């Protein structure tokens, strides 16, 4: 069984290892990320119904199925 000191030491080693992993992750600036997202959206705009809409209204799975009915 480990003593409290050994448990604390092990926890600190795990924390240091996690911090090393996180420090090694490549990070991008927000402006770079936004530019890449915009480029991706422009390249795939033809297939995106949120940007272009549906070619035919019957292709829209979210259209209302019927009209209003007042009783």
Backbone as XML, in Angstrom:
<?xml version="1.0"?>
<chain id="A" units="angstrom">
  <residue number="1" name="UNK">
    <atom name="N" x="0.836" y="-1.170" z="0.000"/>
    <atom name="CA" x="0.000" y="0.000" z="0.000"/>
    <atom name="C" x="0.892" y="1.248" z="0.000"/>
  </residue>
  <residue number="2" name="UNK">
    <atom name="N" x="0.484" y="2.240" z="-0.804"/>
    <atom name="CA" x="1.303" y="3.438" z="-0.922"/>
    <atom name="C" x="0.955" y="4.418" z="0.195"/>
  </residue>
  <residue number="3" name="UNK">
    <atom name="N" x="1.963" y="5.118" z="0.643"/>
    <atom name="CA" x="1.729" y="6.148" z="1.654"/>
    <atom name="C" x="1.124" y="7.380" z="0.986"/>
  </residue>
  <residue number="4" name="UNK">
    <atom name="N" x="0.620" y="8.274" z="1.788"/>
    <atom name="CA" x="0.030" y="9.513" z="1.260"/>
    <atom name="C" x="1.059" y="10.307" z="0.459"/>
  </residue>
  <residue number="5" name="UNK">
    <atom name="N" x="2.299" y="10.291" z="0.930"/>
    <atom name="CA" x="3.365" y="10.993" z="0.218"/>
    <atom name="C" x="3.569" y="10.394" z="-1.167"/>
  </residue>
  <residue number="6" name="UNK">
    <atom name="N" x="3.617" y="9.068" z="-1.253"/>
    <atom name="CA" x="3.821" y="8.397" z="-2.536"/>
    <atom name="C" x="2.630" y="8.617" z="-3.463"/>
  </residue>
  <residue number="7" name="UNK">
    <atom name="N" x="1.419" y="8.604" z="-2.915"/>
    <atom name="CA" x="0.225" y="8.857" z="-3.728"/>
    <atom name="C" x="0.259" y="10.278" z="-4.291"/>
  </residue>
  <residue number="8" name="UNK">
    <atom name="N" x="0.637" y="11.235" z="-3.449"/>
    <atom name="CA" x="0.737" y="12.625" z="-3.901"/>
    <atom name="C" x="1.808" y="12.793" z="-4.955"/>
  </residue>
  <residue number="9" name="UNK">
    <atom name="N" x="2.934" y="12.133" z="-4.747"/>
    <atom name="CA" x="4.027" y="12.195" z="-5.712"/>
    <atom name="C" x="3.600" y="11.610" z="-7.055"/>
  </residue>
  <residue number="10" name="UNK">
    <atom name="N" x="2.892" y="10.483" z="-7.023"/>
    <atom name="CA" x="2.411" y="9.848" z="-8.252"/>
    <atom name="C" x="1.410" y="10.760" z="-8.967"/>
  </residue>
  <residue number="11" name="UNK">
    <atom name="N" x="0.540" y="11.399" z="-8.212"/>
    <atom name="CA" x="-0.438" y="12.318" z="-8.812"/>
    <atom name="C" x="0.270" y="13.492" z="-9.475"/>
  </residue>
  <residue number="12" name="UNK">
    <atom name="N" x="1.304" y="14.021" z="-8.841"/>
    <atom name="CA" x="2.062" y="15.138" z="-9.420"/>
    <atom name="C" x="2.797" y="14.714" z="-10.685"/>
  </residue>
  <residue number="13" name="UNK">
    <atom name="N" x="3.326" y="13.503" z="-10.696"/>
    <atom name="CA" x="3.993" y="12.996" z="-11.910"/>
    <atom name="C" x="2.998" y="12.874" z="-13.062"/>
  </residue>
  <residue number="14" name="UNK">
    <atom name="N" x="1.806" y="12.399" z="-12.771"/>
    <atom name="CA" x="0.788" y="12.277" z="-13.819"/>
    <atom name="C" x="0.399" y="13.656" z="-14.336"/>
  </residue>
  <residue number="15" name="UNK">
    <atom name="N" x="0.275" y="14.616" z="-13.430"/>
    <atom name="CA" x="-0.063" y="15.978" z="-13.831"/>
    <atom name="C" x="1.028" y="16.566" z="-14.728"/>
  </residue>
  <residue number="16" name="UNK">
    <atom name="N" x="2.276" y="16.388" z="-14.345"/>
    <atom name="CA" x="3.395" y="16.900" z="-15.144"/>
    <atom name="C" x="3.396" y="16.251" z="-16.527"/>
  </residue>
  <residue number="17" name="UNK">
    <atom name="N" x="3.147" y="14.958" z="-16.589"/>
    <atom name="CA" x="3.107" y="14.254" z="-17.881"/>
    <atom name="C" x="1.971" y="14.800" z="-18.747"/>
  </residue>
  <residue number="18" name="UNK">
    <atom name="N" x="0.803" y="15.019" z="-18.156"/>
    <atom name="CA" x="-0.328" y="15.577" z="-18.903"/>
    <atom name="C" x="-0.005" y="16.972" z="-19.411"/>
  </residue>
  <residue number="19" name="UNK">
    <atom name="N" x="0.620" y="17.782" z="-18.602"/>
    <atom name="CA" x="1.004" y="19.133" z="-19.023"/>
    <atom name="C" x="2.021" y="19.097" z="-20.163"/>
  </residue>
  <residue number="20" name="UNK">
    <atom name="N" x="2.932" y="18.137" z="-20.129"/>
    <atom name="CA" x="3.908" y="17.988" z="-21.229"/>
    <atom name="C" x="3.192" y="17.631" z="-22.534"/>
  </residue>
  <residue number="21" name="UNK">
    <atom name="N" x="2.221" y="16.732" z="-22.442"/>
    <atom name="CA" x="1.458" y="16.345" z="-23.634"/>
    <atom name="C" x="0.720" y="17.559" z="-24.188"/>
  </residue>
  <residue number="22" name="UNK">
    <atom name="N" x="0.052" y="18.298" z="-23.312"/>
    <atom name="CA" x="-0.709" y="19.468" z="-23.754"/>
    <atom name="C" x="0.203" y="20.555" z="-24.314"/>
  </residue>
  <residue number="23" name="UNK">
    <atom name="N" x="1.380" y="20.712" z="-23.756"/>
    <atom name="CA" x="2.319" y="21.729" z="-24.252"/>
    <atom name="C" x="2.815" y="21.386" z="-25.653"/>
  </residue>
  <residue number="24" name="UNK">
    <atom name="N" x="2.815" y="20.102" z="-25.996"/>
    <atom name="CA" x="3.296" y="19.680" z="-27.308"/>
    <atom name="C" x="2.254" y="19.745" z="-28.409"/>
  </residue>
  <residue number="25" name="UNK">
    <atom name="N" x="1.017" y="20.080" z="-28.064"/>
    <atom name="CA" x="-0.048" y="20.149" z="-29.058"/>
    <atom name="C" x="0.116" y="21.398" z="-29.915"/>
  </residue>
  <residue number="26" name="UNK">
    <atom name="N" x="0.008" y="21.223" z="-31.233"/>
    <atom name="CA" x="0.096" y="22.359" z="-32.154"/>
    <atom name="C" x="-1.154" y="23.214" z="-32.011"/>
  </residue>
  <residue number="27" name="UNK">
    <atom name="N" x="-0.979" y="24.496" z="-31.850"/>
    <atom name="CA" x="-2.101" y="25.417" z="-31.715"/>
    <atom name="C" x="-2.068" y="26.415" z="-32.868"/>
  </residue>
  <residue number="28" name="UNK">
    <atom name="N" x="-3.264" y="26.816" z="-33.254"/>
    <atom name="CA" x="-3.389" y="27.804" z="-34.326"/>
    <atom name="C" x="-3.999" y="29.073" z="-33.744"/>
  </residue>
  <residue number="29" name="UNK">
    <atom name="N" x="-3.720" y="30.181" z="-34.382"/>
    <atom name="CA" x="-4.372" y="31.417" z="-33.966"/>
    <atom name="C" x="-5.826" y="31.373" z="-34.435"/>
  </residue>
  <residue number="30" name="UNK">
    <atom name="N" x="-6.657" y="32.162" z="-33.809"/>
    <atom name="CA" x="-8.068" y="32.210" z="-34.179"/>
    <atom name="C" x="-8.217" y="32.662" z="-35.632"/>
  </residue>
  <residue number="31" name="UNK">
    <atom name="N" x="-7.438" y="33.622" z="-36.042"/>
    <atom name="CA" x="-7.555" y="34.127" z="-37.414"/>
    <atom name="C" x="-7.204" y="33.043" z="-38.434"/>
  </residue>
  <residue number="32" name="UNK">
    <atom name="N" x="-6.217" y="32.209" z="-38.128"/>
    <atom name="CA" x="-5.878" y="31.094" z="-39.027"/>
    <atom name="C" x="-7.017" y="30.081" z="-39.071"/>
  </residue>
  <residue number="33" name="UNK">
    <atom name="N" x="-7.577" y="29.783" z="-37.918"/>
    <atom name="CA" x="-8.670" y="28.814" z="-37.845"/>
    <atom name="C" x="-9.888" y="29.301" z="-38.620"/>
  </residue>
  <residue number="34" name="UNK">
    <atom name="N" x="-10.234" y="30.567" z="-38.431"/>
    <atom name="CA" x="-11.391" y="31.131" z="-39.127"/>
    <atom name="C" x="-11.158" y="31.125" z="-40.632"/>
  </residue>
  <residue number="35" name="UNK">
    <atom name="N" x="-9.959" y="31.456" z="-41.061"/>
    <atom name="CA" x="-9.655" y="31.448" z="-42.495"/>
    <atom name="C" x="-9.813" y="30.039" z="-43.075"/>
  </residue>
  <residue number="36" name="UNK">
    <atom name="N" x="-9.367" y="29.028" z="-42.344"/>
    <atom name="CA" x="-9.513" y="27.646" z="-42.814"/>
    <atom name="C" x="-10.969" y="27.219" z="-42.854"/>
  </residue>
  <residue number="37" name="UNK">
    <atom name="N" x="-11.738" y="27.614" z="-41.855"/>
    <atom name="CA" x="-13.162" y="27.276" z="-41.839"/>
    <atom name="C" x="-13.874" y="27.925" z="-43.022"/>
  </residue>
  <residue number="38" name="UNK">
    <atom name="N" x="-13.568" y="29.196" z="-43.276"/>
    <atom name="CA" x="-14.204" y="29.891" z="-44.402"/>
    <atom name="C" x="-13.824" y="29.240" z="-45.725"/>
  </residue>
  <residue number="39" name="UNK">
    <atom name="N" x="-12.573" y="28.859" z="-45.871"/>
    <atom name="CA" x="-12.120" y="28.192" z="-47.095"/>
    <atom name="C" x="-12.859" y="26.863" z="-47.283"/>
  </residue>
  <residue number="40" name="UNK">
    <atom name="N" x="-12.993" y="26.103" z="-46.218"/>
    <atom name="CA" x="-13.696" y="24.821" z="-46.280"/>
    <atom name="C" x="-15.161" y="25.032" z="-46.665"/>
  </residue>
  <residue number="41" name="UNK">
    <atom name="N" x="-15.793" y="26.031" z="-46.061"/>
    <atom name="CA" x="-17.201" y="26.291" z="-46.361"/>
    <atom name="C" x="-17.392" y="26.699" z="-47.815"/>
  </residue>
  <residue number="42" name="UNK">
    <atom name="N" x="-16.496" y="27.518" z="-48.328"/>
    <atom name="CA" x="-16.601" y="27.947" z="-49.718"/>
    <atom name="C" x="-16.394" y="26.773" z="-50.669"/>
  </residue>
  <residue number="43" name="UNK">
    <atom name="N" x="-15.482" y="25.864" z="-50.334"/>
    <atom name="CA" x="-15.224" y="24.708" z="-51.183"/>
    <atom name="C" x="-16.394" y="23.731" z="-51.191"/>
  </residue>
  <residue number="44" name="UNK">
    <atom name="N" x="-17.138" y="23.657" z="-50.093"/>
    <atom name="CA" x="-18.220" y="22.680" z="-49.971"/>
    <atom name="C" x="-19.610" y="23.320" z="-49.996"/>
  </residue>
  <residue number="45" name="UNK">
    <atom name="N" x="-19.686" y="24.570" z="-50.423"/>
    <atom name="CA" x="-20.951" y="25.304" z="-50.405"/>
    <atom name="C" x="-22.005" y="24.660" z="-51.309"/>
  </residue>
  <residue number="46" name="UNK">
    <atom name="N" x="-21.589" y="24.069" z="-52.412"/>
    <atom name="CA" x="-22.556" y="23.475" z="-53.338"/>
    <atom name="C" x="-23.320" y="22.310" z="-52.725"/>
  </residue>
  <residue number="47" name="UNK">
    <atom name="N" x="-22.724" y="21.640" z="-51.747"/>
    <atom name="CA" x="-23.366" y="20.490" z="-51.117"/>
    <atom name="C" x="-24.028" y="20.833" z="-49.796"/>
  </residue>
  <residue number="48" name="UNK">
    <atom name="N" x="-24.020" y="22.113" z="-49.421"/>
    <atom name="CA" x="-24.533" y="22.520" z="-48.118"/>
    <atom name="C" x="-25.900" y="23.178" z="-48.275"/>
  </residue>
  <residue number="49" name="UNK">
    <atom name="N" x="-26.936" y="22.453" z="-47.855"/>
    <atom name="CA" x="-28.291" y="22.985" z="-48.011"/>
    <atom name="C" x="-28.550" y="24.173" z="-47.086"/>
  </residue>
  <residue number="50" name="UNK">
    <atom name="N" x="-27.777" y="24.324" z="-46.027"/>
    <atom name="CA" x="-27.960" y="25.484" z="-45.166"/>
    <atom name="C" x="-27.501" y="26.761" z="-45.862"/>
  </residue>
  <residue number="51" name="UNK">
    <atom name="N" x="-26.557" y="26.639" z="-46.782"/>
    <atom name="CA" x="-26.071" y="27.808" z="-47.503"/>
    <atom name="C" x="-26.840" y="28.043" z="-48.802"/>
  </residue>
  <residue number="52" name="UNK">
    <atom name="N" x="-27.167" y="26.979" z="-49.507"/>
    <atom name="CA" x="-27.789" y="27.104" z="-50.824"/>
    <atom name="C" x="-29.288" y="26.849" z="-50.815"/>
  </residue>
  <residue number="53" name="UNK">
    <atom name="N" x="-29.789" y="26.172" z="-49.800"/>
    <atom name="CA" x="-31.195" y="25.799" z="-49.788"/>
    <atom name="C" x="-31.388" y="24.496" z="-50.567"/>
  </residue>
  <residue number="54" name="UNK">
    <atom name="N" x="-32.599" y="24.021" z="-50.564"/>
    <atom name="CA" x="-32.907" y="22.771" z="-51.261"/>
    <atom name="C" x="-33.250" y="23.059" z="-52.714"/>
  </residue>
  <residue number="55" name="UNK">
    <atom name="N" x="-32.813" y="22.173" z="-53.605"/>
    <atom name="CA" x="-33.110" y="22.339" z="-55.026"/>
    <atom name="C" x="-34.617" y="22.297" z="-55.246"/>
  </residue>
  <residue number="56" name="UNK">
    <atom name="N" x="-35.264" y="21.357" z="-54.596"/>
    <atom name="CA" x="-36.725" y="21.252" z="-54.654"/>
    <atom name="C" x="-37.245" y="21.255" z="-53.221"/>
  </residue>
  <residue number="57" name="UNK">
    <atom name="N" x="-38.363" y="21.900" z="-53.005"/>
    <atom name="CA" x="-38.926" y="21.959" z="-51.656"/>
    <atom name="C" x="-39.291" y="20.561" z="-51.153"/>
  </residue>
  <residue number="58" name="UNK">
    <atom name="N" x="-39.581" y="19.636" z="-52.064"/>
    <atom name="CA" x="-39.923" y="18.274" z="-51.648"/>
    <atom name="C" x="-38.716" y="17.534" z="-51.072"/>
  </residue>
  <residue number="59" name="UNK">
    <atom name="N" x="-37.514" y="18.027" z="-51.327"/>
    <atom name="CA" x="-36.304" y="17.416" z="-50.760"/>
    <atom name="C" x="-36.086" y="17.810" z="-49.302"/>
  </residue>
  <residue number="60" name="UNK">
    <atom name="N" x="-36.806" y="18.805" z="-48.826"/>
    <atom name="CA" x="-36.635" y="19.324" z="-47.473"/>
    <atom name="C" x="-37.328" y="18.402" z="-46.463"/>
  </residue>
  <residue number="61" name="UNK">
    <atom name="N" x="-36.553" y="17.673" z="-45.642"/>
    <atom name="CA" x="-37.180" y="16.776" z="-44.671"/>
    <atom name="C" x="-37.810" y="17.529" z="-43.496"/>
  </residue>
  <residue number="62" name="UNK">
    <atom name="N" x="-37.575" y="18.830" z="-43.395"/>
    <atom name="CA" x="-38.075" y="19.604" z="-42.263"/>
    <atom name="C" x="-39.300" y="20.440" z="-42.613"/>
  </residue>
  <residue number="63" name="UNK">
    <atom name="N" x="-39.781" y="20.349" z="-43.848"/>
    <atom name="CA" x="-40.945" y="21.157" z="-44.216"/>
    <atom name="C" x="-42.167" y="20.669" z="-43.448"/>
  </residue>
  <residue number="64" name="UNK">
    <atom name="N" x="-43.095" y="21.595" z="-43.263"/>
    <atom name="CA" x="-44.314" y="21.237" z="-42.553"/>
    <atom name="C" x="-45.118" y="20.248" z="-43.374"/>
  </residue>
  <residue number="65" name="UNK">
    <atom name="N" x="-45.641" y="19.247" z="-42.695"/>
    <atom name="CA" x="-46.366" y="18.182" z="-43.397"/>
    <atom name="C" x="-47.785" y="18.617" z="-43.759"/>
  </residue>
  <residue number="66" name="UNK">
    <atom name="N" x="-48.357" y="19.460" z="-42.997"/>
    <atom name="CA" x="-49.722" y="19.901" z="-43.288"/>
    <atom name="C" x="-49.941" y="21.319" z="-42.807"/>
  </residue>
  <residue number="67" name="UNK">
    <atom name="N" x="-51.099" y="21.825" z="-43.069"/>
    <atom name="CA" x="-51.395" y="23.186" z="-42.657"/>
    <atom name="C" x="-51.972" y="23.227" z="-41.259"/>
  </residue>
  <residue number="68" name="UNK">
    <atom name="N" x="-52.354" y="24.408" z="-40.846"/>
    <atom name="CA" x="-52.947" y="24.612" z="-39.536"/>
    <atom name="C" x="-54.409" y="24.181" z="-39.568"/>
  </residue>
  <residue number="69" name="UNK">
    <atom name="N" x="-54.874" y="23.724" z="-38.458"/>
    <atom name="CA" x="-56.267" y="23.339" z="-38.334"/>
    <atom name="C" x="-56.807" y="23.967" z="-37.056"/>
  </residue>
  <residue number="70" name="UNK">
    <atom name="N" x="-57.834" y="24.769" z="-37.196"/>
    <atom name="CA" x="-58.431" y="25.420" z="-36.032"/>
    <atom name="C" x="-59.744" y="24.718" z="-35.756"/>
  </residue>
  <residue number="71" name="UNK">
    <atom name="N" x="-59.908" y="24.277" z="-34.551"/>
    <atom name="CA" x="-61.149" y="23.580" z="-34.166"/>
    <atom name="C" x="-62.130" y="24.500" z="-33.523"/>
  </residue>
</chain>
